[in-house]
């Protein structure tokens, strides 16, 4: 009985005492979809964000979906954790919740006021919890991974800065791009591409620059590029020798860039975000 009473006492002290361990055992950079389903009693997770409408609040859980990108455009490359790891979560209470339940008078909390009357933000950087409040009532609670405690989980920084010289990116006669479209929508871009190749004549070359997504394989990416080329040659009569496929590596999401360039110019530069090699 004494142990039961002690356990109930600890529960009654939450959330003020329990946020240091995340929420309901869900910890950013430690928990997975299975932990979320168990804690919230839900059946599935959606990536990159899952939204759960619970009885007293709405909970949004964000997941890491790319395997450690290293981008030359940013010093911060993401978290070096497996796919599906919880990146952070937010709670939006449906019933009034007072900031007093989080003991925000504690010296660990920083306080920021905005120009809106009554709107105040509290942040405990050590625990990785922030509160958005209005007139003393909590609007949103965010749980995140404190950078200071998780530096060992950061992806390596890019060692080679992106350098663009001589305005080379703008030297294509025509340039358009698109993402992961179905083939019928993709054809709209390819039809325009074929028209520009005919317009610029045999002294121009068309480049299909293919970037795979962070979880794509090179094989699948190049198959998509080959399909586009086959359509241009077979349906629009563009000579195969005037269409060059460029394997541009990987970015966070699948992309095709279509360039029309003078034959005298080199192929367009590519700027992949580097991911683990994909066969």
C-alpha positions as CSV (number, residue, x, y, z in Angstrom):
1,X,0.0,0.0,0.0
2,X,2.8,2.4,0.8
3,X,4.4,1.8,-2.6
4,X,1.0,2.4,-4.3
5,X,0.6,5.7,-2.4
6,X,4.1,6.8,-3.4
7,X,3.4,6.0,-7.0
8,X,0.2,8.0,-7.0
9,X,2.1,10.9,-5.4
10,X,4.7,10.9,-8.2
11,X,1.9,10.9,-10.8
12,X,0.1,13.8,-9.1
13,X,3.4,15.8,-9.4
14,X,3.3,15.6,-13.2
15,X,3.7,17.3,-15.5
16,X,6.1,19.5,-13.5
17,X,8.3,16.5,-12.5
18,X,7.8,14.2,-15.5
19,X,8.7,16.5,-18.4
20,X,12.4,15.8,-18.0
21,X,11.7,12.3,-19.4
22,X,9.6,13.5,-22.3
23,X,5.9,12.9,-22.1
24,X,4.2,9.6,-21.3
25,X,7.7,8.0,-21.9
26,X,7.9,9.5,-25.4
27,X,11.4,11.0,-25.7
28,X,12.7,13.0,-28.6
29,X,15.7,11.2,-30.3
30,X,15.1,8.1,-28.2
31,X,11.5,6.9,-28.8
32,X,10.1,5.2,-32.0
33,X,6.7,4.7,-33.5
34,X,6.2,1.6,-31.4
35,X,6.7,3.7,-28.2
36,X,4.2,6.3,-29.5
37,X,1.6,3.6,-30.2
38,X,2.0,2.1,-26.8
39,X,2.0,5.3,-24.9
40,X,-1.0,6.9,-26.7
41,X,-2.9,3.6,-27.4
42,X,-3.0,4.3,-31.2
43,X,-2.8,2.0,-34.1
44,X,-0.4,3.7,-36.5
45,X,2.1,6.4,-37.2
46,X,2.3,8.7,-40.3
47,X,5.6,10.2,-41.5
48,X,6.9,12.8,-41.1
49,X,4.1,13.9,-38.8
50,X,1.3,12.1,-36.9
51,X,-1.6,14.0,-35.4
52,X,-3.7,12.3,-32.7
53,X,-6.9,13.8,-31.4
54,X,-7.1,12.5,-27.9
55,X,-9.9,13.1,-25.4
56,X,-8.3,16.1,-23.7
57,X,-5.8,17.4,-26.2
58,X,-4.4,17.1,-29.7
59,X,-0.9,15.7,-30.0
60,X,1.4,16.1,-33.0
61,X,4.5,13.8,-33.1
62,X,7.2,14.5,-35.6
63,X,9.6,11.8,-36.9
64,X,13.0,11.8,-38.4
65,X,12.6,10.6,-42.0
66,X,16.0,10.9,-43.7
67,X,19.2,9.1,-42.8
68,X,21.6,11.8,-41.8
69,X,21.7,14.3,-44.6
70,X,24.9,16.3,-45.0
71,X,24.1,19.5,-46.9
72,X,26.7,22.0,-48.0
73,X,24.3,24.8,-47.6
74,X,24.0,24.5,-43.9
75,X,26.2,23.8,-40.9
76,X,23.3,21.9,-39.3
77,X,22.7,18.6,-41.1
78,X,20.1,16.9,-39.0
79,X,20.1,14.1,-36.5
80,X,22.1,10.9,-36.9
81,X,19.3,8.6,-35.8
82,X,17.3,5.8,-37.5
83,X,14.3,6.4,-39.7
84,X,11.1,6.7,-37.6
85,X,12.8,8.1,-34.5
86,X,10.7,10.7,-32.7
87,X,12.1,14.2,-33.4
88,X,9.8,16.1,-31.1
89,X,6.1,16.5,-30.1
90,X,3.6,19.1,-29.3
91,X,0.4,19.1,-27.2
92,X,-2.5,21.4,-27.6
93,X,-4.9,21.1,-24.5
94,X,-8.6,21.3,-25.1
95,X,-9.2,22.2,-21.4
96,X,-7.6,25.1,-19.7
97,X,-4.2,24.3,-18.3
98,X,-2.4,26.7,-16.0
99,X,1.3,27.5,-16.3
100,X,1.5,27.0,-12.5
101,X,1.4,23.2,-13.2
102,X,4.9,23.5,-14.7
103,X,6.4,25.5,-11.9
104,X,7.6,28.2,-14.4
105,X,8.9,30.3,-11.5
106,X,11.8,27.9,-11.3
107,X,15.1,29.5,-12.4
108,X,15.5,26.9,-15.1
109,X,12.7,28.5,-17.2
110,X,13.4,31.5,-19.4
111,X,10.5,33.9,-20.1
112,X,9.8,35.8,-23.3
113,X,7.0,38.2,-23.8
114,X,5.6,39.3,-27.2
115,X,3.8,42.3,-28.4
116,X,0.5,40.6,-28.1
117,X,-1.1,41.4,-24.7
118,X,-0.8,38.4,-22.4
119,X,1.2,36.2,-24.7
120,X,4.3,34.7,-23.0
121,X,6.7,31.9,-23.9
122,X,8.5,29.8,-21.3
123,X,11.4,27.6,-22.2
124,X,13.4,25.1,-20.1
125,X,16.4,24.5,-22.4
126,X,17.8,21.9,-20.1
127,X,14.7,19.6,-20.2
128,X,13.7,20.5,-23.7
129,X,10.2,21.8,-23.0
130,X,8.6,25.1,-24.2
131,X,5.2,26.5,-23.3
132,X,3.2,28.9,-25.4
133,X,0.8,30.7,-23.1
134,X,-1.9,33.4,-23.1
135,X,-2.9,35.2,-19.9
136,X,-1.5,32.4,-17.8
137,X,-3.2,29.6,-19.8
138,X,-1.2,27.1,-21.8
139,X,-2.0,27.0,-25.5
140,X,0.7,24.6,-26.6
141,X,3.4,22.5,-25.0
142,X,6.4,21.5,-27.1
143,X,9.0,18.7,-26.2
144,X,12.2,18.8,-28.1
145,X,15.8,17.4,-28.0
146,X,18.1,19.9,-26.2
147,X,21.1,20.5,-28.5
148,X,23.6,20.7,-25.7
149,X,22.7,17.2,-24.5
150,X,22.5,15.6,-27.9
151,X,25.4,17.0,-29.8
152,X,26.8,13.5,-30.2
153,X,23.7,12.6,-32.3
154,X,24.2,15.4,-34.8
155,X,25.1,14.5,-38.3
156,X,28.6,15.4,-39.5
157,X,29.0,18.9,-40.9
158,X,29.7,19.3,-44.6
159,X,33.4,19.6,-45.4
160,X,33.1,21.0,-48.9
161,X,31.2,24.3,-49.3
162,X,29.0,24.8,-52.3
163,X,30.8,27.0,-54.8
164,X,29.1,28.5,-57.8
165,X,31.3,30.4,-60.2
166,X,30.7,32.4,-63.4
167,X,26.9,32.4,-62.8
168,X,27.0,28.9,-64.3
169,X,23.5,27.9,-62.9
170,X,22.0,30.6,-65.1
171,X,23.7,29.7,-68.3
172,X,21.1,27.2,-69.4
173,X,18.9,28.4,-72.2
174,X,15.9,27.0,-70.4
175,X,15.4,25.4,-67.0
176,X,12.4,23.8,-65.2
177,X,12.0,21.3,-62.5
178,X,9.4,19.1,-60.9
179,X,9.0,16.7,-58.0
180,X,7.5,13.2,-57.6
181,X,4.6,13.5,-60.0
182,X,2.6,10.8,-61.7
183,X,3.5,10.3,-65.3
184,X,0.6,12.1,-66.8
185,X,1.5,15.3,-64.9
186,X,5.2,14.8,-65.7
187,X,4.4,14.7,-69.4
188,X,3.3,18.4,-69.2
189,X,6.8,19.4,-68.3
190,X,8.3,17.0,-70.9
191,X,6.1,18.4,-73.7
192,X,7.4,21.9,-72.9
193,X,11.0,20.5,-72.7
194,X,10.7,19.0,-76.2
195,X,9.3,22.2,-77.6
196,X,12.3,24.2,-76.2
197,X,14.8,21.6,-77.7
198,X,13.2,22.0,-81.1
199,X,13.1,25.8,-80.7
200,X,16.9,26.0,-79.9
201,X,17.9,23.6,-82.7
202,X,20.6,21.0,-83.0
203,X,23.2,23.2,-81.3
204,X,21.5,22.6,-78.0
205,X,21.5,19.6,-75.7
206,X,18.7,18.6,-73.2
207,X,19.8,17.4,-69.8
208,X,17.6,15.4,-67.5
209,X,19.2,15.9,-64.1
210,X,17.8,13.4,-61.7
211,X,18.0,13.7,-57.9
212,X,16.8,10.7,-55.8
213,X,15.0,11.3,-52.5
214,X,16.6,10.6,-49.2
215,X,15.2,7.0,-49.2
216,X,15.3,6.4,-52.9
217,X,17.7,4.0,-54.7
218,X,19.8,5.1,-57.6
219,X,18.3,2.4,-59.7
220,X,14.7,3.7,-59.3
221,X,15.8,7.3,-59.8
222,X,17.5,6.5,-63.1
223,X,14.6,4.4,-64.2
224,X,12.4,7.5,-63.8
225,X,14.9,9.5,-65.9
226,X,15.1,6.8,-68.6
227,X,11.3,6.8,-68.8
228,X,11.3,10.5,-69.5
229,X,13.9,10.2,-72.2
230,X,12.1,7.3,-73.8
231,X,8.9,9.4,-74.0
232,X,10.8,12.4,-75.5
233,X,12.4,10.2,-78.2
234,X,9.5,7.9,-78.9
235,X,6.6,10.4,-78.8
236,X,8.2,13.7,-79.6
237,X,10.9,12.6,-82.0
238,X,13.8,14.2,-80.2
239,X,17.1,12.4,-81.2
240,X,18.4,10.3,-78.3
241,X,21.8,11.9,-78.9
242,X,20.4,15.3,-77.8
243,X,19.2,14.1,-74.4
244,X,21.7,13.4,-71.6
245,X,20.7,11.9,-68.3
246,X,22.7,13.1,-65.3
247,X,22.7,11.1,-62.0
248,X,22.8,14.0,-59.6
249,X,22.9,12.0,-56.4
250,X,20.3,12.5,-53.6
251,X,18.4,15.3,-51.9
252,X,15.7,15.1,-49.3
253,X,13.0,14.5,-51.9
254,X,12.9,13.3,-55.5
255,X,13.4,16.0,-58.2
256,X,14.0,16.2,-61.9
257,X,15.6,19.3,-63.4
258,X,15.3,19.8,-67.1
259,X,18.0,21.9,-68.8
260,X,18.4,23.1,-72.4
261,X,22.0,24.2,-72.8
262,X,24.2,25.2,-75.7
263,X,26.2,22.2,-77.0
264,X,29.4,24.1,-76.4
265,X,28.7,24.3,-72.6
266,X,29.5,21.5,-70.1
267,X,26.7,19.7,-68.3
268,X,24.9,21.7,-65.6
269,X,26.4,21.5,-62.1
270,X,24.6,19.4,-59.6
271,X,24.3,20.1,-55.9
272,X,23.2,16.9,-54.1
273,X,22.6,16.6,-50.4
274,X,24.7,13.6,-49.5
275,X,23.1,10.6,-48.0
276,X,24.3,7.0,-47.4
277,X,25.0,5.4,-50.8
278,X,22.0,3.7,-52.3
279,X,22.4,1.0,-54.9
